[in-house]
Amino acid sequence: MTDTEQDFLVVGPEHENRFSSGPTANFAKGLLWLLVVVLAAVSLTFILSRVIPADPARLAAGLEAGPDQVAQVRQDLGLDKPVVVQYVNYLGGLISGDFGDSIRTRQPVINDLLEALPASLELIVVSFTMIAGLGILLGIIWAYWPRGLHSVLLRIIAVAGSAMPVFWVGLLLQVGLAANIDWLPIAGSFNHRKYGVDEITGSGLLDSLISMDTSAIVEAIRRLVLPITTIVFHNIALTMTLMRSSMSEQLQRPYVQAARARGVSESKVVTVDALRNALNPVVTMLGLQLGWSLGGVVIVEVIFSWPGIGLYAFSAFQAFDYNAIMAVTIIATASFVLINSLVNRIYRVLDPRIT
């Protein structure tokens, strides 16, 4: 009898582990968990959108519309049907990629999201890269050289970044560097038409780099400075402090002392041995920060009039545009779950003992 036949005839614990812990099984579990979380978020948001005492049909028809016009809009939006039917219809639309139409913009929500997404991704990618890179680097420096003027400055940054709300940081930067000194634009994103840059990706910085136009690149960077600084200053404190704590702990471990006693170079001990083990809790925290980043940029985009998903979501809440609100909720939830799944895979790279 072959091994394959035995696997089908005898299913012991070792065989169960073989089938339940493989890459395919892990992927299936991750996909199932994503669907469950998204469905829960959709259901909760749908219920709240129907419980809140507001009339989307009245908002869509306009304050000057008569009862007949409101009734017609309610019928067009499907709001005259039972709530259960509305819920089933909405889930059916989601399966086909239809988020419905926006009450505010009068066009499919998916089109609005695709138009706003590049601007948000520009902020998220640039700011997260700086938070991760600078936070880890400064944390290592702080742990290896815990005393000195640099330590005092880093401590001040850590305390101020943690204590000051993100909106207050943004307002201070606007008043200090934009309004009074007039160094940087106070609000708004890169204008493609003004600089004759083709809107290939929707990102001002990336499109400017593609066009190789120096003046456009400088302007795109100037537009990014204030919102990126606001995000980084508010979030780098936690990364830097956690990296310092984790790195300090690893530098005191016996394996580091043993490596030094064997004559291993100090740079290798710090940047390879200690750093790899110290990154585990930092990666966890960075994964959570990245997962929440799509929702976290809302305040920054509103303050700096940045035309991304955050500003779109804020406008949707103001107009009670429930289809847009639900779409942003779904995307934010799915992004959070996917990013955390990615973090779990990064764990296996940093520490092969994790299965």
Buried (B, 14 or more C-beta within 10 A) or exposed (E): EEEEEEEEEEEEEEBEEEEEEEEEEBEEEBEEEBEEBBBEBBEEBBEEBBEEEEBBBBBBBEEEBEEEBBBBBBEEBEBBBEEEEBBEBBEEEBEEEBBBBBBBBEEBBBEBBEBBBBBBBBBBBBBBEBBBEBBBEBBBBBBBEEEEEEBEEBBEBBEEBEEBEBBEBBBEBBEEBBEEEEEBBBBEBBEBEEBEBEEEBBBBBBBBBBBEBEEBBEBBBEBBBBBBBBBBBBBBBBBBBBBBBBBBBBBEBEEBEEBBEEEBEEEEBBEEBBBEBBBBBBBBBBBBBBBBBBBBBBBBBBBBEBBBBBBBBBBBBEBBBBBBBBBBBBBBBBBBBEBBBBBBEBBEEBEEEEE
